[in-house]
Amino acid sequence: MVALFYILIAIAIAAGIWQLTSIFKLKDVVASDRDNNIQGTLFAVFGVFFYIGMIYCLIKYNVYLLPESASVEGEHYDNLYMITMGLILFVQFVVQFLIFFFTYKYRGSKDRKALFYADSHKLELIWTVTPAVVLTVLIMYGLYTWNNVMDVSDVEDPLIVEVYAKQFSWEARYAGNNNTLGRANVRNIKGINTMGVDMTDPNAADDIPVRELHLPKGRKVIFKFRSQDVIHSAYMPHFRAQMNCVPGMVTQFAFTPKLTTEEMRADAKTIAKVEGINKIRKENGEDPYEFDYLLLCNKICGSSHYNMQMKIVVEEEADFNKWLSTQKTMSELIK
């Protein structure tokens, strides 16, 4: 398939060069009806192949898209994405068809003269107001989706987690029994206190530092983001969540996990994607890959940016509570 693609590109380039050399030879030559018919027909044929290629790509490469959202809030994001892409594809299909059709239908002819059409206030009003209304609706829905994610004022019993970014790794800290994170500052970093937690703050004693994120299914998680050095971007693609981690300030994001890791591994799209990855890994003599949720950095933050990953495990709340109870608190680690 790739070889065919390269061949088609080579043919297109050769045809383009040939056309350019032909143009320089034309000078005052006027195209005949035969020339116009040939060019119009070729353009129509190209339009057919254009649509076939586009539809093929939409079906063939659909597997590379993410599976369904693993968070409740991400469903709104996916709806917004599908509506936006649906509108774009609809307009693109219609406009491209009109371009190809009109180019063929109204190709040059000695028996037909082009109509000069000055303007139409009605048409201008339609193609100005229609996009404005559509964009307004999309923006309003986008704002609703954003506010739905960011507003945590009425959340009952959320899980509070701090995510700490630094070149080139992630750390996390769970709020303890009081569900309140202790203060932290980069100036407090010393020894095993790698997140700069202020141990003079009473709320810090029961905080739980970890190097692997575990999240309970069905419970709202409020993430607090900090950065030690440069701007990073905490990106959790399967949850449709992303937030910049900015030095000197705390940013926030929240979502509710709805699919455990095991449930996502059983998803048809995930299975197909994993099979494709493992086929490539097998050919390269590498160990098989097993799906895991990941926290990634989506900012190019330095030479080892690609290495900033943290495993995320979503499990039932009972399993999460059992795991959390086995983790040591800050006061137990720093004695």
Secondary structure, 3 states (H helix, E strand, C coil): CHHHHHHHHHHHHHHHHHHHHHHHHHCCCCCCHHHHHHHHHHHHHHHHHHHHHHHHHHHHHHHHCCCCCCECCHHHHHHHHHHHHHHHHHHHHHHHHHHHHHHHHCCCCCCCCCCCCCCCHHHHHHHHHHHHHHHHHHHHHHHHHHHHHHCCCCCCCCEEEEEEEECCEEEEEECCCCCCCCCECHHHCECCECCCECCCCHHHCCCEEECCEEEECCCCEEEEEEECCCCEEEEEHHHCEEEEECECCCEEEEECECCCHHHHHCCHHHHHHHHHHHHHHHHCCCCCCCCCEEEEECCCCCCCHHHCEEEEEEECHHHHHHHHHCCCCHHHHCC
